[in-house]
Amino acid sequence: MEYKTIEDLGDLNGKVVMLRADLNVPIDENLKVTNTARIDRTVPTIKKLMEKGARVVVVSHFGRPEGFGDVKNSLKNIVTDLQKALGKTVVFVDDCIGDKVTTAIKNMKKDEILLLENLRYYKEESKGDEKFAGKLVAPVDVYVSDAFSTAHRAHASMVAAPSKRPSAMGLLMEEEVGALTKGLNNPVRPMMAIVGGSKVSTKLDLLNNLVKKVDKLVIAGGMVHTFLKARGFDTINENNSLLQPDMVDTAKTIMQTAKDNNCEIVFPIDLVVAKEFAANTENKSVDLEHIPAEGHLLDVGAKSAEIICKKLEECKTVIWNGPLGAFEMKPFDNGTNIVARKVAELTKEGKLVSVAGGGDTVSALENAGVADKFTYISTAGGAFLEWMEGKELPGVAIFKK
């Protein structure tokens, strides 16, 4: 691997290792964790470091705090869940720099883990401040990062801190970067990308990068409405769709770039139109030539889902970002569910390498019951998207050998 990993750090016995994790999990109004996925995925790295004799100090961001005293955004809220996941005692320190941290590290007992307070209580973290990074790593010997989801941000804990100590990727970041490299940078071809979501404007860089890299590109979700308008389907308007009129010419340019790069764009041939924007409302599938000027276009139709599934059978790799319709409301999750289950089936049969990421995408795949049946699911949102856009992530680049 072209990046430094834990195995490159040498002997860790007795050393203090700071692990930059992503423990930014959702909590409810009672300050109870509602989804432990990010905690669970951090556990293997912590255990690996402890097996090597390291004393582990964990740091993370959490929510968007207003500063010290913001109880809802304190990492103290996750101590119980982290202890349960690890089967070890977790000692919480209500700061992440300074004398309290130094003292807590000196007093650490064997098999204990320290969890420090939210990095973002300090504004210097988001500013990438070098002095803050220096204070952060002052009491530790080694720095390891597992926070791929924040790797697109040049925050102090992501870039400045690892530059000041012997450093490496943790197991989760190593897995993440390896999966995305295999999925996008060195794929087995033919390769398909499935891109959904609501607006073309938020996926411009992504689409422009993908049409130069993939063999087939499925465009769906609300963003496809702008492309269909660009193709001459004039009954699509701002009342019945998520059309962005100012993006029509951009859509035409993307289609031309795809053609120039021998990338086949797979568009839906039918859409589901509903009378209201609500779950279980009256709806029907219509061919593109018969889209009504009124109503709400909320999903790809069954014929479109079938075409995408057939195209998938021709491919060896698929990367997925964004749902195909308004999956949060039944039955407008049908298109996403059908295609997601086909990807899962082909993956299980060993015919397809499947990589997906982004918050809505993960939720949609969980809704379809297949989130554990893809080759790899990335928990990252912005970082996953920027990787797909072909951008170098500062929090990954820092670990290049």
C-alpha positions, 0 to 999 in steps of 0.5 A: 500500500502506498500509505503508512499503516499501523504495521509501519509504526514498529514497536508500540509496546508502552507507547502512548498512541492517540487515535483520531476516530470518527465517533460522531454518532447520532443521539436522541433528546435524552442524550442516548446514542441511537446508532453505534455503527461508527463506534463499532467500526473504530473498535478493531483499531483500538484493539489492534493498538492495545494488542501491540502494547500501546496505551490508547487515547481517543479523540474525535469531533462530535456535532457542531458545538457552541463551545465548552458547556455544550452538553448535547455535543459532549463526547461524554454521551458515548462513554457507555456505548464505547465501553460496551463495544470494547469490553474495556473501561473507558475513562473520560477527560473533559478536555482534549489538551492541557494538564488534565490530559497529561495527568490522565495519561500518567494515571492510565491503568492497563486495559483502560482507554482514555476518551478526550472531549470534543475537538471542536470545542476549540475553534482552532481545530476547524482552522487547522491551527498548528499550535493547537495541533502541537498541544494535542499531540504533546503528551503522546508518542504516536498518532493514528487516524481512522477518521476517513469521513473527515479526511476531506477537511484540513483540520488540525487533528487531520493534517497538522497533528499527524505531521508532528508525530510518527503517524499512520492510518488505522485499520478502518481508514486503511480498509476504506482507502483500499476499497475506494481505490479498488472501486474507482481508481483500479476497477475491474471493468466494465465499470458502472457508477450509479448517481442519484440525489436531488440536484445537479448543482451538488454533483457537478464535479462528481459527474464530470469526473465519472464520465471520464472514468466509468463505462456506464453511468446511471443518472437518477433521482431528482437530478435526472429531471434536469438532464431529461429537460436537456434531452427535450422532454418539455413537460418537465417543469419546476412544478412537477420536478426538481428541475434546475433550469440554469443547469440545463446547458451544463447537463448538455455539456456533461452528456457531450463529455460522456459521449467523447469518452465512450461513457454510456449514460443510462437514463430512466425510460419511465418515472413514477408520478404522484398527485401529492408529495406524500407517502402512499399517495395515488401514483402511476408510472408513465413513459417519458413521452407522457409525463404530465405537467402537474404532479410530483415525479418521485421515483424511476419506474419498474421498466427503468429499474429492469434496464439498470439491472440488465446493465449491471449484469454486464459489469464487474464493478459498481460504485453508488452515490445517491438514491434513485427516488424519494426512498424515505416515502413508500412506495417511492423506494421501489426503484432503489430497492430493486436495483440495490437488491440486484447489486447485492445478488450479483455481489453474493455470486462473486460477479460484482465488486460493489462500493457505496457511500454517502449518508442518504445512500447508506440509509437507502441501502439499509431500507432495502435490507442490503447494506451488509451485502455490498463489497464495501459500504463507506460511512463517509459522506463528503469525503466519499464524494470528494474521492469520487470527484477525483480530489486528493483528500488532505487527511489521506495524503498526509499518510503517503509513504 
